Each structure stands twice: as C-alpha cells, then as structure tokens.
Amino acid sequence: MVLLENDSFLTELTRLFQKCRTSGSVVITLKKYDGRTKPVPRKGHSESFEPVDNKCLIRASDGKKKISTVVTTKEVIKFQMAYSNLLRAHMDGLKKKDKKSKSKKTKATQ
C-alpha cells in the first residue's frame, strides 16, 4: 500500500474513479489513526502511548491498486472540501435500484 500526501492521494483517487467508470468498483475506508505502526502489545507488556493529535487514515482500492493517506486535524477542512467535490463529480456511475422486488412481495402476499 502506498502512503501518499493529501493532494497526490486525491489525484490518484481521481484516476481510480476514471479507470473503474465502466466496470469495477472503488472501495474507500476511513478510520481513526493514532500514529502507531506496530500492533498493540498483549496484556503483560503495557506500553503507554498517547497520540499527539487525532488523525484519520483514508484508504482506497480498486482490487489491484491500493492507496492511502493520513489527514491531520489541521488539514481536515481543506481535505474534506476537495474530497467531497471529487465524490460529487464521480457519483454519476451509480446503478439505479430496481423496483421489481416490491411488486414481487405484493404478489406473494396475495
């Protein structure tokens, strides 16, 4: 997985969306990131670790290529605005939901 800067992450995410426009999907995950690169030790070896500030780890994958970035609290507003504009621009490829399942339920109940 490639850890990128915020701006380069957004450009790579745009490329992933364009690549998967006709077929395929892009999976995006967000989670709280405390800055640790090693797993938390088990019970007997407690290590006191306090994160300096809250961070968010954002990952994106198309199944073959994986990219990620870390957003700090200072950069959240700027990143969120750019990220939301990017999502709005690429949400036109969503499939419409069929209403056939509703009509099948009504026939089954009668």
N, C-alpha and C positions, 0 to 999 in steps of 0.2 A: 504494500500500500504506500502511496506517495503522499507525504505531508507537504502541502503547498501553502503559500501565503494566500491571504483572503482574495485579492484581486485575481491572481492566477487560478485559484480554485473556481471562481465564478466563470472565467473564460473557458476552463476545461469542462465545467458543468454545461455550459452552452454547447460545446462540441459534442458532449454525450447526448444531450437532448436532440440535436440535429441528426446525429448518427442513428438514433433509435426512433426517429419520427415515423417511419413507415411500418417498421416491425420491431418488436422488442420493448423493453421497459427499463426505466432507471429507478433504482431503489435508493432512497435518501434516508439516513438515520441521524438523529440528534441525541446527544446525551451529555450529561454533566461530566466535566473533565477536571480532575483535581491536580493534574500535572505529574502524576506517577507514571513511570514507565515500567515498573516492576509490580508483580502481584502483591496483594496484601498478605503478610505472613500469618501463619496459624496462631492458635491461642498462646502458647508458651513464650513466644518471641514478639511481644507487642512493641511496636516502634512508633513513637509519637511523631506524627506528620500533620502539619497544619498548612493547608494551601494559602498562598498569599492573597489571591482573589479568585472569584468564581470565573470559570471558563466553560465554553461549550465546544464539544467535539462534533464536527459535522462530517459525515462520510457519504459518499455517493459511489454507486457501482452500476455497471450495465451487465454484469455477469463475467465479463472478461477484464475490464479495466476498473481499478479502484483508486479513488482519490479521497483526500481528507484535508481538513483544515481545523485550526483551533481559533476560536473567536474570544477575545478578552472582553471584559466589561466596558472598557473604553471604546471599543470598536463596534459594539452591538448595534447601535442605531444606524450607523453608516452601512454596515453589512446587511442588516435586515431590510433596509430600503432597496439596496441593489438586488438582494436575493428575491424579494417579493416581486420586483419588476421582471426579473428573469423568469420566475414561475408563471406570472401572468402572460408573458409573451409565448410560453411554450405549453400552455394548458389546452390548446386547440386540438390536440391529437387524442383527447379522451374519447372513449366509446360511449355511446348513449345506451341507457338501460332499457331493456325491452319491458313492455307492459303485459306480455303474454302470460307471465306467471300468475298475475292477478286474475285473469279470465279463467285459467285452469282451476284455480281454487274455487271459484264460484260454481263451475260445472261439477266439481267433485262433491260439494256440499249439497247440491240438489239431487 
